[in-house]
């Protein structure tokens, strides 16, 4: 005769096990694509910074805010319950790119000059800061 006693579990264990069960191959592959996408965007930024000979450590993208935003984005990306997060995030990114291209065009038309590499590096850094600030908020709103 086997007697089993009830085991008390902490609420945090149940919550984390709930999310671990929902980890699928599709979520992990989407997370890897999202991580590669972020890495590619940062690598392009790094190339731009080296071309304008600016110190990478002195830029805003090397601040702790960016590391926190990246960590929160990846965590929120993992716990998404609705499907299609990567597709929706790609659409949001596409519209941000279109807005920034229009801004570059408008500002340079108003200044009556062609954009140079310094302009592109500035606008791209602004784009990355806005993208990394908007992504966690978008993913959080998508969960709610």
N, C-alpha and C positions, 0 to 999 in steps of 0.2 A: 504494500500500500504506500503510495507516494503522496505526500502532503506538500502542496505548493502554497507558499505564503505570498501575499500581495507585496509587490515591490513598489516603493514610492520613487517616482522619477521627478526630477525637477522640470518645471515647465519649459526651460530653455532647451532641454534635450529633445522634447517632443516637437518643438518648433523647428529645430535644425534638422531633425529626421524627416519632417514633413517636406522640407525643401530638398533634401538629399534624394528622396524617392522620386521627385519630379525632375531630376536631372536626367535628361535623355541624350542620346547621341546627336540629335538635331540641335539641342541647346548648346552642347559643347562645341559642335562644329560652327554654329553661329557665333559663339563667343570667340573662337579662334579667328574667324573671318573679321570680326569687329576689332580684335586685338591687332591683327595684321594691318587693318585699315588705319588704326591709330598710329601704329609704328610707321607706316608709309607716310602719313601726314607729318609726323615729327621728323622723319628723315629728310623730306623735302625742305622743311623749315631749317634743319641743320645745314643742308647744302646752301640754302640762301644766306644764312648767317655767315658761313665761311666765305662766300663770294663777296659779301660786303665788308668782310674782315672785322666783324663785330664780335666781342667776347660773348660767348654763349651764357656764361655765368652771370652776366650783368643784365640779362633780358628778363622780362616778366614771366616767360614760359619756364624759367628755371626756379620759380618760386614754389613754396609748399602748397599754395592753392591748387596748382596744376596736379601735383601728386595726389592730393585729397580728391580732386574732381575725377581723376582717372580711376582711383580705387573705388569711389562711390559709383561711378558709371559702370564699371565691370561687375560690381556686386549687384547693382540694380538690374543690369542686363541678365544676370544669372537667375534672378528670382522672378522674372517675368512669367506670368501665367498665360497670357494671350499669345497666340502665334503671330508671326509676321513682324517682329520687332526690328529685324535687320532691314527689311524692305521699307518700313515706315521711317526709320532713321536715315536711310539712304535718300528718301524723298525730302526729308527736312534738310539734310546736308546739301542736296542739289539746289533747293530754294535759297539757302544761305549763300551758296556760291554765286547764284544768279544775282542776288542782292548786292554782294560785294563787287561783282563785275560791273554792275550798273553804277555803283558808287565811284569806282575807279574811273570809269568813262566820264561821268558827270564832273568829278573834281578836276580831272585833267583838261576837260573841255573848258571849264570855267577859268582855269589858270593859263589856257592857251599854250600848253606844252605837252610833249609826249612823256609817258611814264618811263622811269628808268628802274634799275634793279633795286634801288633804295625804296622807291615807292612800292614795288611789288613785295619786298620783304616786310615793309611796315604793314601793308594791307593783309598779307598772309598771316602775320603774327596776330593782328586784330581778329582775323577770322578764326584762328585757332583758339584764342582766348574766349571769344563768344561761343564757339562750338563746344568747348569744354565746360563752359558755364551753363549752357542751355541743355546739354545732353543729360546730366543727372536730374534736372528738373523735369524734362520731358519723360524720362523713364519712370520717375516717381509718380507723375500724373497718370501715366499709362497703367501703373499698378492699381491706383485708386480707381 
